[in-house]
Amino acid sequence: MNNHVPARSLLRLQLERLRRASWLPLLALTLLVLSLGCQSLPGAPPPSATPLALSAVEASPTAQPSPTPSVTATPAPASPTTTPIPPTATVAGDVSQPEAEATPVPFCEDPQAREVVARLREALAEQDAVALRELIDAEQGLAIYTSWWNPEVRLPPTEVERLFTESETVYEWGREDGSGNLIQGSFSNVILPLLEADLLPATEVGCNEILHGSTAGLVRLPETREGANFYSLYRPAPEDGFELDWGTWVVGLQRKSAGTRGYVVSFLVHVRWEI
């Protein structure tokens, strides 16, 4: 076999090799251009890439501000109407406030007034001068009238203490109805017998009303005692006896002091049949 290659064939072979070698870079460049073009073509799938871990704010293409919640303003409640505390009212826990004055009880419904009258009858029945003094005003003492038109005889507290034991002190109690005779004597000799005869055995009691039997004279309070509160203790005449044989004692009461509860005996008036 003849291995000798003609020069012309060899030259053609070299040219062929050179031609092949010259278009390889061009082919690579063409493939690169085509590859880049495919990425920008519409509908071409993008190259897969490993996603980065982004924060919630970075992942959002446009960060929208958080909407401000709508707050409905609630109007403040109206201030309650404040009732001023009267200056005399007692405030709980405040000892500096004066006590409020209690609502006064009508005199004739007040049990304290009836109690004083009952205690007076006990003191007279027992002739207890100490108990009697406790029932009268410490300054004014006790005024006694033998009738509404006779003058008062005022007994100071120091004399009340010895009314039932001392018989030397003589008082002028006024004058007798009809005869006009002067009434003189001690409390024990003149007034106490009348109290024992008419006040202690009294069976009927009136409030701000003078209970009495038959009489030709006036039945009333002394002029200086008009408008005063009182109880009347009435002993009626015996059913089978003399109809004019009756007697009443008026017990005048007054409050111990203005705005306080409790009473004292201020005066006594004897009422009986008159001509």
Summary of the structure (lengths in Angstrom):
residues: 275
radius of gyration: 63.2
end to end distance: 202.4
largest distance: 207.8
contacts: 604
relative contact order: 0.10
helix: 30%
strand: 18%
